[in-house]
Amino acid sequence: MTTPNPLSRPLVATATALFVAGVVTGTSTYLARSDAPVVHHDGTSAWAVHLVLTALAAGAVVVLAARGRLRATLLAPLGRSAGRRVRLTLRTAARRPGAALRALVAVPFAALFLYGFWRAGEQVVAGLDPHFTADAWGGPSYLGAMYCHYLDGALLMAVAALALHGLLLGRGVLRTGVRTSSGVGMVEAR
């Protein structure tokens, strides 16, 4: 028996389009690179900070994996439930001031989350330009800069997704359509 795809097609399409747009932007940046000699300034790589962030991220991954929640947590921001909650919040915002305020507060977090896909795409090709990574965190190497930028991006996206989880309506709706005690007063029919 196969399990249904837990991902939201519109959210995955948006993330993919932003990643591809980032690759296009990165390609443009790479093609416009300078021929001037690359100069790296010591002390700009921020490896100490990123080693601490790596340990914290690894700890979170271990805890989630031990609880059997790693896959679900990683897929949740692009899941069908997230898509339903975005639609519910936007639909309700047109009728209720509280929901409109939630939607307004969610905009910067949604922008940060979506920006992460674009930035990840840009880094793929633009990072091949030594000027792009010379004084970057993790630089001056391509792999070091990729590691640090992807780690930073993933952590920022995780914080944004967590904030959106708290802001979007519909968190208390169970799959059966029964409202829980922590519900927001809306039940979405399947």
C-alpha positions in Angstrom: 0.0 0.0 0.0 1.4 3.4 -0.9 0.9 6.4 1.3 -0.5 9.6 -0.3 1.9 12.4 -1.0 2.0 14.6 2.1 3.2 17.6 0.2 1.2 20.6 -1.1 1.7 21.0 -4.8 1.3 24.8 -4.7 3.8 25.2 -1.9 6.3 22.8 -3.6 5.8 24.6 -6.9 6.5 27.9 -5.3 9.6 26.7 -3.5 10.9 25.1 -6.7 10.2 28.2 -8.8 12.0 30.4 -6.2 15.0 28.0 -6.2 15.2 28.0 -10.0 14.9 31.8 -10.0 17.8 31.8 -7.5 19.9 29.6 -9.9 19.1 32.0 -12.7 20.2 35.0 -10.6 23.3 33.2 -9.4 24.2 32.4 -13.0 23.8 36.1 -13.9 26.0 37.0 -11.0 28.6 34.4 -12.0 28.6 35.5 -15.7 29.2 39.2 -14.6 32.1 38.2 -12.3 35.2 40.4 -12.1 38.6 39.5 -13.4 40.3 41.4 -10.6 42.5 39.4 -8.2 40.6 37.9 -5.3 41.6 39.2 -1.9 40.5 37.3 1.2 40.5 39.1 4.6 41.3 36.9 7.6 38.7 36.7 10.3 35.7 36.9 8.0 34.8 33.2 7.7 32.9 32.9 11.0 33.7 29.2 11.4 33.6 29.2 15.2 30.0 30.4 15.2 29.0 27.9 12.5 30.5 25.0 14.5 28.3 26.0 17.5 25.3 26.3 15.1 26.2 22.9 13.6 26.2 21.3 17.1 22.8 22.9 18.0 21.3 21.8 14.6 22.7 18.3 15.0 21.2 18.1 18.5 17.8 19.1 17.2 18.1 16.5 14.5 19.0 13.8 17.0 16.1 14.7 19.3 13.6 14.7 16.4 14.9 11.4 15.0 14.7 9.8 18.4 11.1 10.9 18.7 10.4 9.6 15.2 9.4 13.1 14.1 12.4 14.1 11.8 10.7 13.4 8.4 7.4 14.9 9.4 9.1 18.0 10.8 11.2 18.5 7.7 8.2 18.1 5.4 5.7 20.0 7.4 6.3 23.5 6.1 5.6 22.3 2.5 2.9 19.9 3.5 -0.8 19.7 2.6 -1.7 20.8 6.1 0.5 23.9 5.8 -1.2 24.7 2.5 -4.7 24.3 4.0 -3.7 26.5 6.9 -2.3 29.3 4.6 -5.6 29.2 2.6 -7.7 29.2 5.8 -5.8 32.2 7.2 -6.1 34.2 4.0 -9.8 33.3 3.5 -10.6 34.2 7.1 -8.5 37.4 7.0 -11.0 39.0 4.6 -13.7 38.6 7.2 -12.1 38.9 10.6 -9.7 41.6 11.9 -7.9 39.2 14.2 -7.1 36.8 11.3 -6.1 39.8 9.2 -3.6 40.8 11.9 -2.2 37.3 12.0 -1.8 37.3 8.3 -0.1 40.6 8.3 2.3 39.5 11.1 3.0 36.3 9.2 4.1 38.1 6.0 7.7 38.8 7.1 8.1 35.2 8.3 6.7 33.8 5.0 9.0 36.1 3.1 12.0 34.9 5.1 11.0 31.3 4.6 10.5 31.7 0.8 13.7 33.8 0.5 15.6 30.8 1.7 14.7 28.8 -1.4 15.8 31.7 -3.7 19.0 32.2 -1.8 19.9 28.5 -1.8 19.5 28.5 -5.6 21.6 31.7 -6.0 24.4 30.2 -4.0 24.7 27.1 -6.2 26.2 29.0 -9.2 27.2 32.4 -7.9 29.3 30.7 -5.3 31.6 29.5 -8.1 32.8 33.1 -8.4 35.8 33.4 -6.0 34.7 37.0 -5.4 31.3 35.8 -4.1 32.9 33.6 -1.5 36.2 35.4 -0.7 35.0 37.0 2.5 31.8 35.0 3.0 31.0 33.0 6.1 32.7 29.7 5.4 34.8 31.2 2.7 37.0 31.5 0.8 36.2 28.0 -0.5 33.1 27.2 -2.4 32.2 24.2 -0.2 32.8 26.1 3.0 30.7 29.0 1.9 28.0 26.6 0.7 28.0 24.8 4.0 27.7 28.0 6.1 25.2 29.7 3.9 23.0 26.5 3.7 23.2 26.0 7.5 22.2 29.6 8.1 19.4 29.4 5.5 18.1 26.2 7.0 18.1 27.6 10.5 16.4 30.9 9.5 13.8 28.9 7.5 13.2 26.7 10.5 12.6 29.7 12.8 10.3 31.3 10.2 8.4 28.0 9.8 8.0 27.7 13.5 6.7 31.3 13.7 4.2 30.6 10.8 3.1 27.4 12.6 2.1 29.6 15.6 0.5 32.3 13.4 -1.5 30.5 10.8 -5.1 29.5 11.6 -6.2 25.9 11.8 -3.6 24.5 14.1 -6.2 22.9 16.4 -8.1 21.1 13.6 -7.7 17.3 13.5 -7.8 15.3 10.3 -11.2 14.0 11.3 -12.5 17.6 11.3 -13.1 17.7 15.0 -12.0 20.9 16.7 -9.6 20.4 19.6 -9.6 22.5 22.8 -6.7 24.5 21.4 -8.5 25.2 18.1 -9.2 28.6 16.7 -12.9 28.2 16.2 -12.7 27.1 12.6 -13.2 23.6 11.3 -12.1 22.9 7.7 -14.1 20.2 6.0 -12.2 17.6 3.9 
